[in-house]
Amino acid sequence: MDRAELRALQATVRDRYTVDPAKAAVPLAAEGDWRDDGITTTLHTWSGITRAGLHPATGGDGLDACSGDMLVEAVLACAGVTLRSVATAMDLEVRSAHLTARSTFDARGTLGIDRTVPVGIGPIDVVAELDCDADDATLARLAASAERYCVVGQSLSSPVRIEVRRTPARPS
């Protein structure tokens, strides 16, 4: 896809959101349950069922997906799509790209061993190695724009709210 095709693809939705900003509020949702044994949650994803469980560093056996890995993957997916979209809009010719995302977490925090250790993963570093002819200033502009427009990355600045409630009583 080139710059003109991207602009044409997005023109209709841009116009719609300009005329009616309320239509730009896009609902997202995820669903899961505890159908499987063990300390797991079964998720209904767009590509099928995924069972998430404890990371081996917190007692898991490594057979289930780790939510921390899934978060890093979500950041990389969003950053990658955003980078590619912005590069296309900037009319950069990229012959190939290799993307990585890395982070760490200190298991002592999530296991409650040391209350001074933060719970959660540390900063996520995304590196995009691009085969292109762009100069350093252009690459820096690309990175800054991708950071600004990466929905998942920007969402990490807001904590998740968790509510627990009883299932409504069922009629007898």
Buried (B, 14 or more C-beta within 10 A) or exposed (E): EEEEEBEEEEEEEEEEBEEEEEEEEEEEEEEBEEEBEEEBBBBEEEEEEBBBBBBEBBEBEEEBBBBBBBBBBBBBBBBBBBBBBBBBBEEBEBEEBEBEBEBEBBBBBBEEEEEEBEEEBEEBEBEBEBEBEBEEEBBEBBBEBBBEBBEBBEEBEEEEEEEEEEEEEEEE
